[in-house]
Amino acid sequence: MKYVIASDIHGSAYYCRLFKERCLEERPQKVLLLGDLLYHGARNPLPPEYSTLGCAEILNSMKDDLLCVKGNCDSEVDTLVLEFPVFAGFCILPAGKRTMILTHGHEIPASLKKGDILVCGHFHVPAFEERENYTYVNCGSVSIPKENSRHSYLVFDGARLLWKDVETGETFREEYLEK
């Protein structure tokens, strides 16, 4: 099992194209998008090659491989140009003996249990933190990274989380879920 997990494309056709290239290289079982696909949001600068329709066209070409959750910048009007569903609040995946809950990150599910892995975007900064009752993972941002982080996505192979650079495909961080 192999999943590519990404968030916060924010309408950048440039980074969306690069991300699609990385997905073709990775050959995952599914690509999980954690929201904020087309719009840049009021607090973010315009990303390179900002084109909501261009980005939608690229994502639509990947629609058979996508599972998505809704971000805070995603809206009902997105359904007019996207050919796949984008309004689930979260997605649940088995992760060995643990459960992975994937969401955008602007709303954290209250149902987290001890040992769960919360995976999100929203904050645009890659992270892996053991918290009191769960493990917090952030895949970073495809197009608008913050705090001097890289344009990134995450690969989950069933045991490891690999943070990769969208521009190069290079792994820059690796964490094991079961040690």
C-alpha positions in Angstrom: 0.0 0.0 0.0 1.3 3.4 -0.9 -0.4 6.8 -0.7 0.7 10.3 -1.7 -0.8 12.9 0.6 -0.8 16.6 -0.2 -2.5 19.8 0.7 -2.8 23.5 -0.1 -2.2 23.7 -3.9 -4.1 27.0 -3.8 -4.6 27.3 -7.5 -1.0 27.2 -8.6 -1.0 25.5 -12.0 2.8 25.5 -11.9 3.1 23.5 -8.6 0.1 21.4 -9.5 1.8 20.2 -12.7 5.0 19.4 -10.7 2.9 17.6 -8.1 1.2 15.5 -10.9 4.7 14.6 -12.2 5.7 13.4 -8.8 2.6 11.3 -8.5 3.3 9.7 -11.8 6.8 8.9 -10.5 5.6 7.6 -7.1 2.8 5.4 -8.6 0.6 5.4 -5.4 -2.5 3.4 -4.8 -4.3 6.6 -4.2 -3.6 10.4 -3.9 -5.2 12.0 -0.9 -5.7 15.7 -1.2 -6.3 17.5 2.1 -8.1 20.6 0.8 -7.4 24.2 -0.4 -7.1 23.1 -4.0 -8.1 26.1 -6.2 -8.2 29.4 -4.3 -5.3 31.1 -2.6 -7.2 32.5 0.4 -7.3 36.1 1.7 -4.1 35.7 3.9 -1.9 34.1 1.2 0.0 35.7 -1.6 -0.8 34.6 -5.2 1.2 31.5 -5.9 3.1 31.0 -9.2 1.0 30.6 -12.3 -2.2 31.2 -10.3 -4.9 29.6 -12.5 -7.9 28.0 -10.8 -9.1 26.6 -14.1 -5.6 25.4 -15.1 -5.3 23.7 -11.7 -8.7 22.1 -12.0 -7.8 20.7 -15.5 -4.7 19.1 -14.1 -6.5 17.7 -11.1 -9.4 16.4 -13.2 -6.8 14.4 -15.3 -6.0 12.6 -12.0 -9.6 12.2 -10.8 -9.6 8.3 -10.8 -6.7 8.3 -8.3 -7.9 11.1 -6.0 -9.6 11.1 -2.6 -10.2 14.6 -1.2 -11.3 16.4 1.9 -12.5 19.9 2.1 -10.3 22.8 3.1 -11.2 26.2 4.5 -10.7 27.8 1.0 -12.7 25.3 -0.9 -16.3 26.3 -1.8 -19.4 25.0 -3.5 -18.5 26.7 -6.7 -15.5 24.3 -7.0 -17.9 21.5 -7.9 -18.6 23.4 -11.2 -15.1 22.8 -12.4 -13.9 19.7 -10.5 -14.9 16.2 -11.7 -14.4 14.5 -8.3 -15.9 15.0 -4.8 -14.2 17.5 -2.5 -16.5 18.0 0.5 -15.8 15.2 2.9 -14.7 16.5 6.3 -12.2 13.8 6.9 -10.9 10.4 5.7 -9.9 7.4 7.8 -7.2 4.9 6.8 -5.7 1.9 8.7 -2.1 2.5 9.5 -0.8 -0.8 10.8 -2.1 -1.2 14.4 -3.1 2.5 14.4 -5.7 4.7 12.7 -4.9 7.6 10.5 -7.4 10.5 10.4 -6.8 12.8 7.5 -8.4 16.3 7.4 -7.5 19.8 6.2 -6.6 21.0 9.7 -8.7 24.1 10.2 -11.1 21.9 12.3 -9.6 19.1 14.4 -12.0 16.1 14.9 -12.9 15.7 18.6 -13.0 11.9 18.2 -9.2 11.4 18.3 -8.2 8.3 20.4 -4.9 7.4 22.0 -2.6 6.2 19.3 -4.4 7.9 16.4 -2.4 9.7 13.7 -3.9 13.1 12.7 -2.7 14.1 9.2 -3.4 17.6 7.9 -2.2 20.6 5.9 -3.7 24.0 6.5 -0.6 25.4 8.4 1.7 24.9 5.4 4.6 23.6 7.5 5.7 20.0 7.5 5.6 18.4 11.0 5.7 15.2 13.0 4.9 15.6 16.7 4.0 13.1 19.4 1.2 14.7 21.4 -0.5 13.5 24.5 -3.0 11.2 22.9 -2.1 11.2 19.2 0.6 11.8 16.6 0.3 15.1 14.7 1.5 15.0 11.1 1.5 17.9 8.6 2.3 17.3 5.0 3.2 21.0 4.4 2.0 22.9 1.3 2.4 22.1 -2.4 2.5 25.8 -3.5 2.7 28.2 -0.5 5.1 26.8 2.1 5.6 28.8 5.3 8.3 29.2 7.9 11.0 28.6 5.3 9.8 25.1 4.6 9.9 23.4 1.2 7.1 22.9 -1.3 6.1 19.5 -0.1 4.0 16.4 -0.2 4.0 13.2 1.9 4.3 9.5 1.0 2.9 6.9 3.3 4.0 3.3 2.5 2.3 1.6 5.4 5.1 1.9 7.9 7.0 5.1 7.0 6.1 8.7 6.3 8.4 10.4 3.8 8.2 14.2 3.2 9.3 15.0 -0.3 10.1 18.2 -2.2 7.6 18.9 -5.0 10.2 20.4 -7.2 12.8 17.6 -7.0 11.1 14.6 -5.5 13.9 14.4 -3.0 13.0 13.0 0.5 13.9 15.5 3.2 12.4 13.8 6.2 11.5 10.3 7.2 9.5 9.0 10.2 8.5 5.5 11.2 5.1 5.0 12.7 6.0 1.7 14.4 9.4 1.5 16.0 
